[in-house]
């Protein structure tokens, strides 16, 4: 027997063992089948790809849930006294779901500003940072080493020199192209900088697939930001000739306590330092009935909390449901829920970008978009630039915005954060944002090449859709 035959036999054994490993992991059938096909039909590369991105090595290896819960209880329950808290009866199932699954307490007295472009967001952020007296906390997927990132870094260094405590968490994969010197300079100037789950060989294979995609900023425990914007120049200038359209919320009031909790949990994750001082949770100075819950999710939790919230919110729609997402690769629960409410006569509208920054994902989403359209969802494609906004609004009463995309990665692999609001006025503002974006969009039915393609085009769309659970 030749060496070539021996190598072939060994490889076949490895393939069989890898497929058995995928099956025994008990994932969703679609994801199991996708991995099995990649392993079997893509020689060598499929095996390597599975080792790096497919092996499920999450859960307790990375997070001590007991310590995380201790942090959550000490941080929130001790300081979360609220008077005259009124919870809307129609939304109690969703509120209770988040409380039981995520320990996410509802907070009243929130004032919210909606920023729909990077310039207004950065201008407001720099103004708030300038006023900081005690601390600035930043939890960011991307902190770019460009003109904007350098500007924000300089502003943070100035505050650190003034005696303000500055803590920064950046995602190690999201900032792969950022030099070590960029963050080291901030450390040398007094800023506490920590990478989220740094990836180095051989631990690379067990960490690279689970990333902190959150975008949270808290200033003095009184002002918070959450949404889809990272700190990078493209969020202001766009990419090439394509403007960047995104949504970031500036929050004052009780909800900032929940944003603070989310940051401090992540800080414990990266630094193993338990921070629960009263100063991090000052009482809200605003008084209104705008109710908010900050919900976090990630691969270390037993249930996908934000996905559960999305499905519950979708199925609870009675009149309309408007969604913006840059990537539309819905898993089966989300896809079924959207089709169900649309077929029931609810006005369901979805806006995605006409041109994506991820071509493979764009191809994979095409058949999904046609499928929900055929069920009655009005699908729009944003044509004025790249739409990176992640928001949902329903029935003039509930809305959400955060870092979560409607795709497999956000629902299953990433650490995400969204803020859910139970307030009519804010829902109407979110609705106006959506309708303004709709004016800058074109119906999917009017884009002929998306509706009818050649045999090879349709085949490629189907192949990318089949592989979409792996993205």
Rosetta blueprint (number, residue, H / E / L):
1 X L
2 X L
3 X H
4 X H
5 X H
6 X H
7 X H
8 X H
9 X H
10 X H
11 X H
12 X H
13 X H
14 X H
15 X H
16 X H
17 X H
18 X H
19 X H
20 X H
21 X H
22 X H
23 X H
24 X H
25 X L
26 X L
27 X L
28 X L
29 X H
30 X H
31 X H
32 X H
33 X H
34 X H
35 X H
36 X H
37 X H
38 X H
39 X H
40 X H
41 X H
42 X L
43 X L
44 X L
45 X H
46 X H
47 X H
48 X H
49 X H
50 X H
51 X H
52 X H
53 X H
54 X L
55 X L
56 X L
57 X L
58 X L
59 X H
60 X H
61 X H
62 X L
63 X L
64 X L
65 X H
66 X H
67 X H
68 X H
69 X H
70 X H
71 X H
72 X H
73 X H
74 X H
75 X H
76 X H
77 X H
78 X L
79 X L
80 X L
81 X L
82 X L
83 X L
84 X L
85 X L
86 X L
87 X L
88 X L
89 X H
90 X H
91 X H
92 X H
93 X H
94 X H
95 X H
96 X H
97 X H
98 X H
99 X H
100 X H
101 X H
102 X H
103 X L
104 X L
105 X L
106 X L
107 X E
108 X L
109 X L
110 X E
111 X E
112 X E
113 X E
114 X E
115 X E
116 X L
117 X L
118 X H
119 X H
120 X H
121 X H
122 X H
123 X H
124 X H
125 X H
126 X H
127 X H
128 X H
129 X H
130 X H
131 X L
132 X L
133 X L
134 X L
135 X E
136 X E
137 X E
138 X E
139 X E
140 X E
141 X L
142 X L
143 X E
144 X L
145 X L
146 X L
147 X H
148 X H
149 X H
150 X H
151 X H
152 X H
153 X H
154 X H
155 X H
156 X H
157 X H
158 X H
159 X H
160 X H
161 X H
162 X L
163 X L
164 X L
165 X E
166 X E
167 X E
168 X E
169 X E
170 X E
171 X E
172 X L
173 X L
174 X L
175 X L
176 X L
177 X L
178 X L
179 X L
180 X H
181 X H
182 X H
183 X H
184 X H
185 X H
186 X H
187 X H
188 X H
189 X L
190 X L
191 X L
192 X E
193 X E
194 X E
195 X E
196 X E
197 X L
198 X L
199 X L
200 X L
201 X L
202 X L
203 X L
204 X H
205 X H
206 X H
207 X H
208 X L
209 X L
210 X L
211 X L
212 X E
213 X L
214 X L
215 X E
216 X E
217 X E
218 X E
219 X E
220 X L
221 X L
222 X L
223 X E
224 X E
225 X E
226 X E
227 X E
228 X L
229 X L
230 X L
231 X E
232 X L
233 X L
234 X H
235 X H
236 X H
237 X H
238 X L
239 X E
240 X L
241 X L
242 X E
243 X E
244 X E
245 X E
246 X L
247 X L
248 X E
249 X E
250 X E
251 X E
252 X E
253 X E
254 X L
255 X H
256 X H
257 X H
258 X H
259 X H
260 X H
261 X H
262 X H
263 X H
264 X H
265 X H
266 X H
267 X H
268 X H
269 X H
270 X H
271 X H
272 X L
273 X L
274 X L
275 X L
276 X L
277 X L
278 X H
279 X H
280 X H
281 X L
282 X L
283 X L
284 X L
285 X L
286 X L
287 X L
288 X L
289 X L
290 X L
291 X E
292 X E
293 X E
294 X E
295 X E
296 X E
297 X E
298 X L
299 X L
300 X L
301 X L
302 X L
303 X L
304 X L
305 X H
306 X H
307 X H
308 X H
309 X H
310 X H
311 X H
312 X H
313 X H
314 X H
315 X H
316 X L
317 X L
318 X L
319 X L
320 X E
321 X E
322 X E
323 X E
324 X E
325 X L
326 X L
327 X L
328 X E
329 X E
330 X L
331 X L
332 X H
333 X H
334 X H
335 X H
336 X H
337 X H
338 X H
339 X H
340 X H
341 X H
342 X H
343 X H
344 X L
345 X L
346 X L
347 X E
348 X E
349 X E
350 X E
351 X E
352 X E
353 X E
354 X L
355 X L
356 X L
357 X L
358 X L
359 X H
360 X H
361 X H
362 X H
363 X H
364 X H
365 X H
366 X H
367 X H
368 X H
369 X H
370 X H
371 X H
372 X H
373 X H
374 X H
375 X L
376 X L
377 X L
378 X E
379 X E
380 X E
381 X E
382 X E
383 X L
384 X L
385 X E
386 X E
387 X E
388 X L
389 X L
390 X L
391 X E
392 X E
393 X E
394 X E
395 X L
396 X L
397 X L
398 X E
399 X E
400 X E
401 X E
402 X E
403 X L
404 X L
405 X L
406 X E
407 X E
408 X H
409 X H
410 X H
411 X H
412 X H
413 X H
414 X L
415 X E
416 X E
417 X E
418 X E
419 X E
420 X E
421 X E
422 X E
423 X L
424 X H
425 X H
426 X H
427 X H
428 X H
429 X H
430 X H
431 X H
432 X H
433 X H
434 X H
435 X H
436 X H
437 X H
438 X H
439 X H
440 X L
441 X E
442 X E
443 X E
444 X H
445 X H
446 X H
447 X L
448 X H
449 X H
450 X H
451 X H
452 X L
453 X L
454 X L
455 X H
456 X H
457 X H
458 X H
459 X H
460 X H
461 X H
462 X H
463 X H
464 X H
465 X H
466 X H
467 X H
468 X H
469 X H
470 X H
471 X L
